[in-house]
Amino acid sequence: MSDLKVDIKFSRKGFKLDVQFELRNSHVTVILGKSGSGKSTLLRLLAGLEIPSAGTIKCNGETWTNISQSINFSPQKRITGFVFQDYALFENMNVADNIGFGVKKGARNKAIKGLLEKLELESVKDSYPAQLSGGQKQRVALGRALAIKPNLLLLDEPLSSIDFNMRKKLQRELKNIIRTIDCPVILVTHDLNEARLMADNLIVMDEGKHIRSGVAHEVFTNPVNKRTAHILGWQNFLPIKSLHNGYADTKWGRIFIDTTIVPDAEWLTIKPERIRFGKATKNSLSVTITEIEDYGAYKEFRCQVDDSLSIIVHRPSDEPTPSVNSVVNLHLSSSCLMLVRANTSTIEDVKLPFKQGCYAQKVS
């Protein structure tokens, strides 16, 4: 396993990227963020396909990039495996030749044979990309990236162009395969479910900045600040007037909480699926339902508290639910509420221990 230390800046056509993190003996690190947040650009910088404006990249003690010293290794010298969104297979080469591309001649046959077996591609080794299924193309692209025995494997949203049902199947296959790979893996996605499934560790990016990182489960359940919480699916934010031990005072009354107190928190948040319709309680809000959208497995309710606040609720489609224009009570379970800070640019070390010794920084 390799260590990776990154501290770089990049600027092009109005877009700026400023990222600092360190991975130590990590396995699968997922970089999560909305489209345009800089995820793919970061991978290209790590691979040597783009040159930073400033900063350093070190892998396993070797300096790949140091702009102040005019050091920037080529992609070939870094030995990084890269799986692109569209797989970028060579259409005029069969499966075996695609996998062996980039491997030295003396080691090529052995590498191809081993990966054909590992990735279950022996039966299509003589086929061309146009003859393959989406899952087979993915495995060929992965095989080509692994054949060079990379120091680092980079996956740039490899399932983004595949339909929903196939993507679910391929996510499981990809997860099983990369668990057997003996090098750090960095996977980029904007899909929350994919991030939950694949990640040992998680880095959240927004507008070219790395804003939160840590063990994936801890980051998902403890988003720290409003920007991170929003990216991780926390849609409802209630501003806090004051915070006390056990409750928060808001414009809409006192709300009791069962969570770690964050002294400088300014927002109370709860995920849409954690809210229930029910009787008035000490943690309820009276709302008017203004919109209902049916998403198959669940329905989304837009509930208006007053002119300054609306709340999104997700309930199972087979659950009896109120209709548009109904006035109902929303119950906010104290155990499901989370306190988060406002968005600042303060950088502090993550105190959570990363899985397999991974360390990074966050912007809170």
C-alpha positions in Angstrom: 0.0 0.0 0.0 1.2 3.5 -0.9 1.0 6.8 1.0 -0.3 9.8 -0.9 0.2 13.4 0.2 -1.4 16.2 -1.9 -1.2 19.9 -1.4 -1.9 21.6 -4.8 -3.6 24.6 -6.4 -4.9 24.7 -10.0 -6.5 27.5 -12.0 -8.0 27.6 -15.5 -10.6 29.7 -17.2 -12.1 31.1 -14.0 -12.1 27.7 -12.2 -9.8 27.3 -9.1 -8.9 24.2 -7.2 -7.2 24.2 -3.8 -6.9 20.8 -2.2 -4.9 19.4 0.7 -5.2 15.8 2.0 -3.0 12.8 3.0 -3.9 9.1 2.7 -1.8 6.6 4.6 -2.2 2.9 3.7 -5.8 3.5 2.7 -7.7 1.2 0.4 -10.8 2.7 -1.2 -11.2 6.5 -0.9 -14.2 8.0 -2.6 -14.2 11.7 -3.7 -17.8 12.9 -3.6 -19.1 16.2 -4.9 -21.6 17.8 -7.2 -20.8 18.2 -10.9 -18.2 21.0 -11.4 -16.7 20.7 -7.9 -13.3 19.7 -9.3 -13.4 15.9 -8.8 -12.3 14.8 -12.2 -9.7 17.7 -12.4 -8.2 16.4 -9.2 -7.8 12.9 -10.7 -6.2 14.3 -13.8 -3.7 16.2 -11.6 -2.9 13.1 -9.6 -2.3 11.1 -12.8 -0.1 13.8 -14.3 -2.5 14.6 -17.1 -2.8 18.2 -15.9 -0.1 20.4 -14.2 -0.9 22.3 -11.0 -0.4 26.0 -10.7 1.4 25.4 -7.4 2.0 22.8 -4.8 3.3 19.2 -4.3 2.1 15.6 -4.8 4.1 12.8 -3.1 3.4 9.1 -3.4 5.1 6.5 -1.2 7.8 8.9 -0.3 8.5 9.9 -4.0 7.9 13.4 -5.2 5.7 13.3 -8.3 5.1 17.1 -8.4 6.8 20.0 -6.9 6.1 23.1 -8.9 8.5 25.4 -7.0 11.3 22.9 -8.0 10.0 22.4 -11.6 9.3 18.7 -10.9 6.3 17.1 -12.5 6.5 13.4 -13.4 4.9 12.1 -16.6 1.9 9.7 -16.3 4.1 6.9 -17.3 6.7 7.6 -14.6 4.0 7.8 -11.9 2.5 4.4 -12.9 -1.1 5.3 -12.2 -4.0 3.2 -13.5 -6.8 5.3 -14.8 -10.3 4.2 -15.7 -12.2 7.0 -17.5 -15.9 7.7 -17.5 -16.3 6.3 -21.1 -13.6 3.6 -20.5 -11.6 4.9 -23.5 -11.0 1.4 -24.9 -9.2 1.0 -28.2 -11.9 0.0 -30.7 -9.4 -1.7 -33.1 -7.9 -4.0 -30.4 -9.5 -7.1 -28.9 -10.0 -7.6 -25.2 -6.6 -9.2 -24.6 -4.7 -6.5 -26.5 -6.6 -3.7 -24.7 -5.6 -5.2 -21.3 -2.0 -5.7 -22.4 -1.5 -2.2 -23.8 1.2 -0.4 -21.8 2.8 -3.6 -20.4 6.3 -4.4 -21.3 6.6 -7.1 -23.9 8.3 -9.7 -21.7 5.6 -9.5 -19.0 2.6 -8.9 -21.3 1.3 -12.5 -21.8 1.5 -13.4 -18.1 -0.3 -10.1 -17.1 -3.0 -10.6 -19.7 -3.6 -14.3 -18.7 -3.9 -13.5 -15.0 -6.3 -10.6 -15.5 -8.5 -12.4 -17.9 -9.0 -15.0 -15.2 -9.4 -12.6 -12.4 -11.9 -10.5 -14.2 -13.7 -13.4 -15.8 -13.1 -12.3 -19.4 -11.5 -15.5 -20.9 -14.5 -16.2 -23.0 -14.4 -12.8 -24.7 -10.6 -12.3 -25.0 -10.8 -12.2 -28.8 -13.8 -9.9 -28.9 -13.7 -6.2 -29.7 -15.2 -3.4 -27.6 -18.2 -2.9 -29.9 -19.1 -6.6 -29.2 -19.0 -6.2 -25.4 -21.7 -5.4 -22.7 -21.3 -2.4 -20.4 -20.1 -4.6 -17.6 -17.5 -6.3 -19.8 -16.2 -3.0 -21.0 -15.8 -1.8 -17.4 -13.8 -4.9 -16.6 -11.6 -4.6 -19.6 -10.8 -0.9 -18.7 -10.1 -2.0 -15.1 -7.9 -4.8 -16.4 -5.9 -2.4 -18.6 -5.4 -0.1 -15.6 -4.3 -3.0 -13.3 -1.9 -4.6 -15.9 0.8 -2.0 -15.3 0.8 -2.8 -11.6 -0.1 0.8 -10.6 1.0 2.7 -7.5 -2.4 4.2 -7.5 -5.7 3.3 -9.2 -8.0 6.2 -10.2 -11.6 5.6 -11.2 -13.4 8.6 -12.7 -17.2 8.0 -12.4 -16.9 4.7 -14.4 -20.6 3.9 -14.0 -22.1 7.4 -14.7 -23.3 6.7 -18.2 -24.9 3.3 -17.4 -28.7 2.8 -16.8 -29.9 2.4 -13.2 -30.4 -1.3 -13.1 -27.1 -2.2 -14.8 -25.3 0.4 -12.6 -26.5 -1.3 -9.4 -25.2 -4.7 -10.7 -21.9 -3.2 -11.8 -21.4 -1.4 -8.5 -21.5 -4.7 -6.7 -19.1 -6.3 -9.2 -16.7 -3.4 -9.0 -16.7 -3.4 -5.2 -15.8 -7.1 -5.1 -13.0 -6.7 -7.6 -11.3 -3.6 -6.0 -11.3 -5.3 -2.6 -8.7 -7.7 -4.1 -6.4 -5.0 -5.5 -3.2 -4.3 -3.6 -2.9 -0.6 -4.1 -4.8 2.5 -3.0 -8.0 3.2 -5.0 -9.5 6.6 -5.5 -13.0 6.6 -7.0 -14.8 9.8 -8.0 -18.6 10.0 -7.9 -21.5 12.4 -7.4 -23.8 9.5 -6.5 -24.5 9.2 -2.7 -25.5 5.6 -2.8 -22.4 4.6 -4.8 -20.2 6.5 -2.3 -21.9 4.7 0.6 -21.4 1.3 -1.0 -17.8 1.7 -2.2 -16.0 4.0 0.3 -13.8 3.1 3.2 -12.8 6.7 3.5 -14.6 9.8 2.0 -13.4 13.2 0.8 -16.1 15.7 0.1 -15.4 18.5 -2.5 -17.3 21.6 -3.3 -16.3 24.5 -5.7 -12.8 23.3 -6.0 -12.2 22.8 -2.3 -11.8 19.8 -0.1 -14.3 20.6 2.7 -14.6 17.4 4.8 -12.9 14.0 5.0 -12.7 10.9 7.3 -14.0 7.4 7.7 -17.0 7.2 5.3 -19.6 6.3 8.0 -18.4 9.1 10.3 -18.5 11.7 7.5 -22.0 10.6 6.4 -23.4 10.8 10.0 -21.4 13.8 11.2 -21.2 16.3 8.3 -19.9 19.2 10.6 -20.9 22.1 8.4 -23.9 23.1 6.2 -22.2 22.8 2.9 -21.1 19.2 3.6 -24.5 18.3 5.0 -26.3 19.5 1.9 -24.0 17.5 -0.4 -24.6 14.4 1.8 -28.4 14.7 1.5 -29.4 16.7 4.5 -32.0 19.0 2.9 -33.8 20.6 5.9 -32.0 23.4 7.8 -33.5 25.3 10.7 -31.6 28.4 11.9 -30.9 28.3 15.7 -31.4 31.4 17.9 -29.6 29.8 20.9 -28.3 26.5 22.0 -28.6 24.9 25.4 -27.8 21.5 26.9 -30.5 19.3 25.4 -32.5 21.7 23.3 -32.2 24.5 20.7 -34.4 27.6 20.6 -35.6 28.5 17.1 -38.1 30.9 15.6 -40.7 28.1 15.6 -40.2 27.2 19.3 -38.0 25.0 21.4 -36.7 21.7 19.8 -35.2 19.0 22.0 -32.1 17.2 20.6 -30.3 14.0 21.4 -26.9 14.7 19.8 -23.4 16.0 20.6 -23.5 19.7 21.3 -21.6 21.8 18.8 -21.0 25.1 20.7 -20.8 27.2 17.5 -23.6 25.5 15.6 -25.9 27.7 13.7 -28.2 25.2 12.1 -30.4 22.2 13.0 -30.8 19.7 10.2 -32.6 16.5 9.6 -32.8 14.2 6.6 -36.2 14.0 4.7 -36.7 10.3 5.4 -36.3 10.8 9.1 -39.4 13.0 9.5 -42.8 11.5 10.3 -46.4 12.8 10.0 -48.2 12.5 13.4 -49.7 14.1 16.4 -48.5 17.4 17.9 -45.6 16.7 20.3 -42.8 18.7 21.9 -40.8 18.3 18.7 -43.4 18.9 16.1 -44.1 21.7 13.6 -47.5 22.6 12.1 -47.2 22.8 8.3 -49.2 23.0 5.1 -48.5 20.5 2.3 -48.0 22.5 -0.9 -46.6 19.8 -3.3 -46.3 16.0 -3.6 -44.0 14.2 -6.0 -44.2 10.4 -6.5 -40.8 8.7 -7.0 -42.0 5.1 -7.0 -40.5 3.8 -3.8 -41.2 7.0 -1.9 -43.2 10.2 -2.1 -41.6 13.6 -1.6 -43.7 16.2 0.3 -42.9 19.9 0.3 -44.3 21.3 3.5 -44.6 25.1 4.2 -44.0 26.1 7.8 -44.2 29.9 7.1 -42.9 32.3 4.4 -39.3 31.8 5.6 -39.2 28.0 5.9 -40.2 24.9 3.9 -39.4 21.4 4.8 -38.9 18.3 2.6 -40.3 15.0 3.8 -39.9 11.5 2.2 -42.3 8.8 3.1 -42.8 5.2 1.6 -45.3 5.2 -1.3 -47.4 2.5 0.4 -47.8 4.5 3.6 -51.1 6.4 4.2 -50.2 10.0 3.7 -52.0 13.4 3.6 -53.0 15.3 0.5 -52.0 18.7 -1.0 -53.3 21.7 1.1 -53.6 19.5 4.2 -52.5 21.1 7.5 -50.5 18.4 9.4 -47.9 18.0 12.1 -44.3 17.0 11.4 -42.5 15.1 14.1 -38.8 15.7 14.3 -37.2 12.8 16.2 -34.6 14.2 18.7 -32.3 11.2 17.9 -32.3 12.1 14.2 -31.5 15.8 14.4 -28.0 17.0 13.7 -26.3 20.3 14.7 -24.0 21.9 12.0 -21.9 25.0 11.8 -22.2 27.7 9.2 -19.7 27.5 6.3 -16.3 29.0 7.0 -12.9 28.6 5.6 -11.1 27.5 8.8 -9.0 24.4 8.2 -8.5 21.9 11.1 -7.2 18.4 11.3 -9.8 15.6 11.3 -9.8 14.0 14.7 -11.6 10.8 13.4 -9.1 8.0 12.7 -9.3 7.0 9.1 -9.8 3.4 8.2 -6.5 1.6 7.7 -4.6 4.6 8.9 -5.8 7.3 6.5 -5.5 10.9 7.6 -6.7 14.1 6.0 -7.9 17.7 6.7 -11.3 19.3 6.6 -12.6 22.7 6.0 -15.3 23.3 8.6 
